[in-house]
Amino acid sequence: MGNTRDRRSRRSTDPSAGIRALRLEQLFREELNSIVDGELGDQRFDGVRVTLVELSRDASRARVWYGMTHSHDSARIAAAEAAFVHATHYLRMRLCDALPLKRSPELSFRHDPAAISALHLKEPSS
């Protein structure tokens, strides 16, 4: 029941994971960050960065991992996830418009606790 496998290990052991799938995941991440930064006015997205996108083999589903550069309390994380859920339809529409896709994948969002230290390293020190 409990899957303890590292979520990033799928690519290293799956020879069918082609370059197109990896490139699409990267494009999804870049486009989602662009949309979150520039198009969504929801304050719950302040300091939120998409860190990883995992597409299913048929690209019908995408798991979107996000990290936060500011506070990391559970209320803020829950608020960011609620904002993502609220914006899901818009995000799917924008991804379909911006990327070469036949259909827009279903999106699910997960907080990435491993991204906390990485995102803090990228912040300019005061």
mmCIF file of the C-alpha atoms, coordinates in Angstrom:
data_MODEL
# 
_entry.id   MODEL 
# 
loop_
_atom_site.group_PDB 
_atom_site.id 
_atom_site.type_symbol 
_atom_site.label_atom_id 
_atom_site.label_alt_id 
_atom_site.label_comp_id 
_atom_site.label_asym_id 
_atom_site.label_entity_id 
_atom_site.label_seq_id 
_atom_site.pdbx_PDB_ins_code 
_atom_site.Cartn_x 
_atom_site.Cartn_y 
_atom_site.Cartn_z 
_atom_site.occupancy 
_atom_site.B_iso_or_equiv 
_atom_site.pdbx_formal_charge 
_atom_site.auth_seq_id 
_atom_site.auth_comp_id 
_atom_site.auth_asym_id 
_atom_site.auth_atom_id 
_atom_site.pdbx_PDB_model_num 
ATOM 1   C CA . MET A 1 1   ? 0.000  0.000  0.000   1.00 0.00 ? 1   MET A CA 1 
ATOM 2   C CA . GLY A 1 2   ? 2.655  2.502  0.970   1.00 0.00 ? 2   GLY A CA 1 
ATOM 3   C CA . ASN A 1 3   ? 4.779  3.380  -2.008  1.00 0.00 ? 3   ASN A CA 1 
ATOM 4   C CA . THR A 1 4   ? 8.192  4.382  -0.719  1.00 0.00 ? 4   THR A CA 1 
ATOM 5   C CA . ARG A 1 5   ? 9.794  4.550  -4.137  1.00 0.00 ? 5   ARG A CA 1 
ATOM 6   C CA . ASP A 1 6   ? 11.396 7.893  -4.988  1.00 0.00 ? 6   ASP A CA 1 
ATOM 7   C CA . ARG A 1 7   ? 9.142  9.727  -7.426  1.00 0.00 ? 7   ARG A CA 1 
ATOM 8   C CA . ARG A 1 8   ? 12.074 10.716 -9.615  1.00 0.00 ? 8   ARG A CA 1 
ATOM 9   C CA . SER A 1 9   ? 13.345 7.161  -10.037 1.00 0.00 ? 9   SER A CA 1 
ATOM 10  C CA . ARG A 1 10  ? 10.788 6.232  -12.713 1.00 0.00 ? 10  ARG A CA 1 
ATOM 11  C CA . ARG A 1 11  ? 12.756 7.934  -15.472 1.00 0.00 ? 11  ARG A CA 1 
ATOM 12  C CA . SER A 1 12  ? 16.048 6.222  -14.712 1.00 0.00 ? 12  SER A CA 1 
ATOM 13  C CA . THR A 1 13  ? 14.571 2.711  -14.848 1.00 0.00 ? 13  THR A CA 1 
ATOM 14  C CA . ASP A 1 14  ? 12.025 3.158  -17.633 1.00 0.00 ? 14  ASP A CA 1 
ATOM 15  C CA . PRO A 1 15  ? 13.609 2.912  -21.096 1.00 0.00 ? 15  PRO A CA 1 
ATOM 16  C CA . SER A 1 16  ? 10.313 3.844  -22.757 1.00 0.00 ? 16  SER A CA 1 
ATOM 17  C CA . ALA A 1 17  ? 10.399 7.291  -21.167 1.00 0.00 ? 17  ALA A CA 1 
ATOM 18  C CA . GLY A 1 18  ? 11.527 9.143  -24.252 1.00 0.00 ? 18  GLY A CA 1 
ATOM 19  C CA . ILE A 1 19  ? 13.016 12.501 -24.842 1.00 0.00 ? 19  ILE A CA 1 
ATOM 20  C CA . ARG A 1 20  ? 9.640  13.898 -25.925 1.00 0.00 ? 20  ARG A CA 1 
ATOM 21  C CA . ALA A 1 21  ? 8.079  13.024 -22.565 1.00 0.00 ? 21  ALA A CA 1 
ATOM 22  C CA . LEU A 1 22  ? 10.964 14.590 -20.663 1.00 0.00 ? 22  LEU A CA 1 
ATOM 23  C CA . ARG A 1 23  ? 10.815 17.696 -22.830 1.00 0.00 ? 23  ARG A CA 1 
ATOM 24  C CA . LEU A 1 24  ? 7.033  17.990 -22.380 1.00 0.00 ? 24  LEU A CA 1 
ATOM 25  C CA . GLU A 1 25  ? 7.447  17.763 -18.608 1.00 0.00 ? 25  GLU A CA 1 
ATOM 26  C CA . GLN A 1 26  ? 10.025 20.550 -18.733 1.00 0.00 ? 26  GLN A CA 1 
ATOM 27  C CA . LEU A 1 27  ? 7.783  22.679 -20.961 1.00 0.00 ? 27  LEU A CA 1 
ATOM 28  C CA . PHE A 1 28  ? 4.835  22.111 -18.609 1.00 0.00 ? 28  PHE A CA 1 
ATOM 29  C CA . ARG A 1 29  ? 6.935  23.232 -15.644 1.00 0.00 ? 29  ARG A CA 1 
ATOM 30  C CA . GLU A 1 30  ? 8.185  26.351 -17.427 1.00 0.00 ? 30  GLU A CA 1 
ATOM 31  C CA . GLU A 1 31  ? 4.749  27.298 -18.733 1.00 0.00 ? 31  GLU A CA 1 
ATOM 32  C CA . LEU A 1 32  ? 3.037  26.720 -15.381 1.00 0.00 ? 32  LEU A CA 1 
ATOM 33  C CA . ASN A 1 33  ? 5.622  28.896 -13.630 1.00 0.00 ? 33  ASN A CA 1 
ATOM 34  C CA . SER A 1 34  ? 5.084  31.592 -16.249 1.00 0.00 ? 34  SER A CA 1 
ATOM 35  C CA . ILE A 1 35  ? 1.300  31.473 -15.783 1.00 0.00 ? 35  ILE A CA 1 
ATOM 36  C CA . VAL A 1 36  ? 1.530  31.464 -11.975 1.00 0.00 ? 36  VAL A CA 1 
ATOM 37  C CA . ASP A 1 37  ? 3.990  34.375 -11.994 1.00 0.00 ? 37  ASP A CA 1 
ATOM 38  C CA . GLY A 1 38  ? 2.366  36.555 -14.614 1.00 0.00 ? 38  GLY A CA 1 
ATOM 39  C CA . GLU A 1 39  ? -1.282 35.749 -15.194 1.00 0.00 ? 39  GLU A CA 1 
ATOM 40  C CA . LEU A 1 40  ? -2.803 34.694 -11.899 1.00 0.00 ? 40  LEU A CA 1 
ATOM 41  C CA . GLY A 1 41  ? -3.491 37.499 -9.438  1.00 0.00 ? 41  GLY A CA 1 
ATOM 42  C CA . ASP A 1 42  ? -4.279 35.178 -6.532  1.00 0.00 ? 42  ASP A CA 1 
ATOM 43  C CA . GLN A 1 43  ? -2.099 36.086 -3.542  1.00 0.00 ? 43  GLN A CA 1 
ATOM 44  C CA . ARG A 1 44  ? -2.049 32.440 -2.475  1.00 0.00 ? 44  ARG A CA 1 
ATOM 45  C CA . PHE A 1 45  ? 0.454  31.891 -5.319  1.00 0.00 ? 45  PHE A CA 1 
ATOM 46  C CA . ASP A 1 46  ? 2.994  34.363 -3.891  1.00 0.00 ? 46  ASP A CA 1 
ATOM 47  C CA . GLY A 1 47  ? 6.300  32.546 -3.532  1.00 0.00 ? 47  GLY A CA 1 
ATOM 48  C CA . VAL A 1 48  ? 5.037  29.357 -5.188  1.00 0.00 ? 48  VAL A CA 1 
ATOM 49  C CA . ARG A 1 49  ? 7.209  27.652 -7.818  1.00 0.00 ? 49  ARG A CA 1 
ATOM 50  C CA . VAL A 1 50  ? 6.428  24.536 -9.821  1.00 0.00 ? 50  VAL A CA 1 
ATOM 51  C CA . THR A 1 51  ? 9.419  22.276 -9.236  1.00 0.00 ? 51  THR A CA 1 
ATOM 52  C CA . LEU A 1 52  ? 8.549  19.120 -11.169 1.00 0.00 ? 52  LEU A CA 1 
ATOM 53  C CA . VAL A 1 53  ? 5.890  17.790 -13.523 1.00 0.00 ? 53  VAL A CA 1 
ATOM 54  C CA . GLU A 1 54  ? 5.341  14.061 -14.013 1.00 0.00 ? 54  GLU A CA 1 
ATOM 55  C CA . LEU A 1 55  ? 3.292  13.039 -17.042 1.00 0.00 ? 55  LEU A CA 1 
ATOM 56  C CA . SER A 1 56  ? 1.598  9.668  -17.318 1.00 0.00 ? 56  SER A CA 1 
ATOM 57  C CA . ARG A 1 57  ? 2.724  7.473  -20.233 1.00 0.00 ? 57  ARG A CA 1 
ATOM 58  C CA . ASP A 1 58  ? -0.239 8.528  -22.367 1.00 0.00 ? 58  ASP A CA 1 
ATOM 59  C CA . ALA A 1 59  ? 0.015  12.181 -21.210 1.00 0.00 ? 59  ALA A CA 1 
ATOM 60  C CA . SER A 1 60  ? -3.569 12.114 -19.976 1.00 0.00 ? 60  SER A CA 1 
ATOM 61  C CA . ARG A 1 61  ? -2.555 13.023 -16.410 1.00 0.00 ? 61  ARG A CA 1 
ATOM 62  C CA . ALA A 1 62  ? 0.105  15.294 -14.975 1.00 0.00 ? 62  ALA A CA 1 
ATOM 63  C CA . ARG A 1 63  ? 1.239  15.393 -11.367 1.00 0.00 ? 63  ARG A CA 1 
ATOM 64  C CA . VAL A 1 64  ? 2.501  18.887 -10.587 1.00 0.00 ? 64  VAL A CA 1 
ATOM 65  C CA . TRP A 1 65  ? 4.897  19.305 -7.652  1.00 0.00 ? 65  TRP A CA 1 
ATOM 66  C CA . TYR A 1 66  ? 5.305  22.791 -6.203  1.00 0.00 ? 66  TYR A CA 1 
ATOM 67  C CA . GLY A 1 67  ? 7.525  24.392 -3.593  1.00 0.00 ? 67  GLY A CA 1 
ATOM 68  C CA . MET A 1 68  ? 7.276  27.614 -1.649  1.00 0.00 ? 68  MET A CA 1 
ATOM 69  C CA . THR A 1 69  ? 9.953  30.240 -1.184  1.00 0.00 ? 69  THR A CA 1 
ATOM 70  C CA . HIS A 1 70  ? 8.337  31.984 1.789   1.00 0.00 ? 70  HIS A CA 1 
ATOM 71  C CA . SER A 1 71  ? 6.599  30.498 4.799   1.00 0.00 ? 71  SER A CA 1 
ATOM 72  C CA . HIS A 1 72  ? 6.141  26.746 4.869   1.00 0.00 ? 72  HIS A CA 1 
ATOM 73  C CA . ASP A 1 73  ? 3.392  26.351 7.444   1.00 0.00 ? 73  ASP A CA 1 
ATOM 74  C CA . SER A 1 74  ? 0.614  23.880 6.754   1.00 0.00 ? 74  SER A CA 1 
ATOM 75  C CA . ALA A 1 75  ? -2.024 26.613 6.376   1.00 0.00 ? 75  ALA A CA 1 
ATOM 76  C CA . ARG A 1 76  ? -0.014 28.330 3.610   1.00 0.00 ? 76  ARG A CA 1 
ATOM 77  C CA . ILE A 1 77  ? 0.592  25.010 1.853   1.00 0.00 ? 77  ILE A CA 1 
ATOM 78  C CA . ALA A 1 78  ? -3.122 24.167 2.031   1.00 0.00 ? 78  ALA A CA 1 
ATOM 79  C CA . ALA A 1 79  ? -3.990 27.632 0.685   1.00 0.00 ? 79  ALA A CA 1 
ATOM 80  C CA . ALA A 1 80  ? -1.614 27.198 -2.262  1.00 0.00 ? 80  ALA A CA 1 
ATOM 81  C CA . GLU A 1 81  ? -3.071 23.777 -3.051  1.00 0.00 ? 81  GLU A CA 1 
ATOM 82  C CA . ALA A 1 82  ? -6.606 25.216 -2.886  1.00 0.00 ? 82  ALA A CA 1 
ATOM 83  C CA . ALA A 1 83  ? -5.520 27.982 -5.267  1.00 0.00 ? 83  ALA A CA 1 
ATOM 84  C CA . PHE A 1 84  ? -4.140 25.411 -7.706  1.00 0.00 ? 84  PHE A CA 1 
ATOM 85  C CA . VAL A 1 85  ? -7.348 23.399 -7.541  1.00 0.00 ? 85  VAL A CA 1 
ATOM 86  C CA . HIS A 1 86  ? -9.399 26.560 -8.113  1.00 0.00 ? 86  HIS A CA 1 
ATOM 87  C CA . ALA A 1 87  ? -7.250 27.514 -11.138 1.00 0.00 ? 87  ALA A CA 1 
ATOM 88  C CA . THR A 1 88  ? -7.072 24.003 -12.639 1.00 0.00 ? 88  THR A CA 1 
ATOM 89  C CA . HIS A 1 89  ? -9.441 24.639 -15.534 1.00 0.00 ? 89  HIS A CA 1 
ATOM 90  C CA . TYR A 1 90  ? -7.654 27.857 -16.497 1.00 0.00 ? 90  TYR A CA 1 
ATOM 91  C CA . LEU A 1 91  ? -4.231 26.202 -16.229 1.00 0.00 ? 91  LEU A CA 1 
ATOM 92  C CA . ARG A 1 92  ? -5.357 23.298 -18.431 1.00 0.00 ? 92  ARG A CA 1 
ATOM 93  C CA . MET A 1 93  ? -6.746 25.699 -21.021 1.00 0.00 ? 93  MET A CA 1 
ATOM 94  C CA . ARG A 1 94  ? -3.543 27.782 -21.078 1.00 0.00 ? 94  ARG A CA 1 
ATOM 95  C CA . LEU A 1 95  ? -1.328 24.686 -21.331 1.00 0.00 ? 95  LEU A CA 1 
ATOM 96  C CA . CYS A 1 96  ? -3.356 23.422 -24.264 1.00 0.00 ? 96  CYS A CA 1 
ATOM 97  C CA . ASP A 1 97  ? -3.075 26.824 -25.981 1.00 0.00 ? 97  ASP A CA 1 
ATOM 98  C CA . ALA A 1 98  ? 0.657  27.199 -25.345 1.00 0.00 ? 98  ALA A CA 1 
ATOM 99  C CA . LEU A 1 99  ? 1.943  23.679 -25.974 1.00 0.00 ? 99  LEU A CA 1 
ATOM 100 C CA . PRO A 1 100 ? 1.620  21.220 -28.874 1.00 0.00 ? 100 PRO A CA 1 
ATOM 101 C CA . LEU A 1 101 ? -0.977 18.952 -27.250 1.00 0.00 ? 101 LEU A CA 1 
ATOM 102 C CA . LYS A 1 102 ? -3.879 17.010 -28.710 1.00 0.00 ? 102 LYS A CA 1 
ATOM 103 C CA . ARG A 1 103 ? -5.659 17.142 -25.366 1.00 0.00 ? 103 ARG A CA 1 
ATOM 104 C CA . SER A 1 104 ? -5.042 18.781 -22.057 1.00 0.00 ? 104 SER A CA 1 
ATOM 105 C CA . PRO A 1 105 ? -4.025 16.428 -19.244 1.00 0.00 ? 105 PRO A CA 1 
ATOM 106 C CA . GLU A 1 106 ? -5.806 16.193 -15.922 1.00 0.00 ? 106 GLU A CA 1 
ATOM 107 C CA . LEU A 1 107 ? -3.741 18.053 -13.346 1.00 0.00 ? 107 LEU A CA 1 
ATOM 108 C CA . SER A 1 108 ? -3.108 17.069 -9.754  1.00 0.00 ? 108 SER A CA 1 
ATOM 109 C CA . PHE A 1 109 ? -1.025 19.162 -7.390  1.00 0.00 ? 109 PHE A CA 1 
ATOM 110 C CA . ARG A 1 110 ? 1.311  18.097 -4.602  1.00 0.00 ? 110 ARG A CA 1 
ATOM 111 C CA . HIS A 1 111 ? 3.519  20.056 -2.271  1.00 0.00 ? 111 HIS A CA 1 
ATOM 112 C CA . ASP A 1 112 ? 7.197  19.212 -2.717  1.00 0.00 ? 112 ASP A CA 1 
ATOM 113 C CA . PRO A 1 113 ? 8.861  19.348 0.727   1.00 0.00 ? 113 PRO A CA 1 
ATOM 114 C CA . ALA A 1 114 ? 12.234 18.507 -0.827  1.00 0.00 ? 114 ALA A CA 1 
ATOM 115 C CA . ALA A 1 115 ? 12.144 21.785 -2.755  1.00 0.00 ? 115 ALA A CA 1 
ATOM 116 C CA . ILE A 1 116 ? 12.256 23.939 0.365   1.00 0.00 ? 116 ILE A CA 1 
ATOM 117 C CA . SER A 1 117 ? 16.027 23.940 0.732   1.00 0.00 ? 117 SER A CA 1 
ATOM 118 C CA . ALA A 1 118 ? 16.630 24.196 -3.022  1.00 0.00 ? 118 ALA A CA 1 
ATOM 119 C CA . LEU A 1 119 ? 14.340 27.211 -3.383  1.00 0.00 ? 119 LEU A CA 1 
ATOM 120 C CA . HIS A 1 120 ? 15.952 28.942 -0.414  1.00 0.00 ? 120 HIS A CA 1 
ATOM 121 C CA . LEU A 1 121 ? 19.357 28.567 -2.035  1.00 0.00 ? 121 LEU A CA 1 
ATOM 122 C CA . LYS A 1 122 ? 18.092 30.433 -5.111  1.00 0.00 ? 122 LYS A CA 1 
ATOM 123 C CA . GLU A 1 123 ? 16.736 33.390 -3.101  1.00 0.00 ? 123 GLU A CA 1 
ATOM 124 C CA . PRO A 1 124 ? 18.985 36.463 -2.940  1.00 0.00 ? 124 PRO A CA 1 
ATOM 125 C CA . SER A 1 125 ? 20.283 36.998 0.564   1.00 0.00 ? 125 SER A CA 1 
ATOM 126 C CA . SER A 1 126 ? 19.282 40.211 2.328   1.00 0.00 ? 126 SER A CA 1 
# 
